[in-house]
Amino acid sequence: METFAARGYNNASLAEIADRAGLTQAGVLHYFRSKALLLAGVLELRDRTDIEHLGPERPRGLAFLRHLVDTVRRNAEREGIVRMYAVLSAESVTEDHPAQEYFRDRYAGLRALVVEALTEACELGEVREDLDVRDAANAIIAVMDGLQVQWLLSPESVDMAASTERAISALLTGFGAGPLPETRDGTSAPGAE
């Protein structure tokens, strides 16, 4: 993961990856038949870690957006994972990148989850029923990704969680929503009133 985060996919060498893992190149290729399959394994591990934090059932309505803010807060403690995601997602827009399908599917899945949560929020009366849930979902995801890049470049200048929460709240307030619900541990969210 560290090599992909530092160098991207194309500039990461199997020799460096093997050295960091304490293996030979042949040893790495024994577990993963190619660098592309190794990349897929690393991305799968990243997703599995995030899914474990979600718990057995996805929160509904605005509580799911609170979960997203909590995820951003956790990500501030996982710089390597954030860096790898930012580097590889940007690289994946290039022709024939092995992670292009992964990121296309990941964004489609994330958009679907946010749209579903916002639709639930409309049905629960947490936001106005005329909220354009697709545009709101795209904006929320864009804010999260953009803040990750800014944080990676200047971590002391960017509070990803607080900025994400403010952006989501501002976006939804324009559509009649209140502040995001409290965190899982029952404390008030930073910036929530």
C-alpha positions, 0 to 999 in steps of 0.5 A: 500500500505504501508504495502505491500511495507514494508512487502511484501504480505506474511508478511502483515497482514490484521490487520495491513492493517486495522489499517493503513486504520482506519478500522477493519479487517471486514471493509477491507474485506467488500470492498475486500473479501480477501487479494489477492483481496486487493493486486489486487486493490492496483496494479490496482490503481498504474497502473491507476495513471501511465496511467493518466500521459501518457495522451490520446495518447501514444508518438511515437518512441523515444518520448515514451522512453522519457516518460519512463524517465519522469516516472522514474523521477516521481517515485523518488518522490513516494518511497512507490509505487516504494518500493511496486512494487519492493518488490511485483515483486520480490516476485511474482516469488515464487510459487502460489504468487497471483500477479504472473499473474499480473506481468507476464502480466505487463512485457509482456505489457510493453515489447510490448509497448517498442518494438512497440515504438522502431519499430516506431523509426526504421520506423521514422529513429530515430534508425537504421532499424537493431535494435534488438527491442526485446533485446533492450526492455528487456535491457531497462526494466531491467535497469529501474527495477535494478535502482529502487532497487539500489535507494531504498537501497541507494537513495542518491547514485542513480539518477534513471532518469539520469541513465535510460536516460544514459543507454537508450541513450548508448544502442540506440547510439550503434544502430545509434540513437541520444539522446532522445527527449526533455521533455514534458515541452521543457527543455533539458533532463539531460545528453542529448546533 
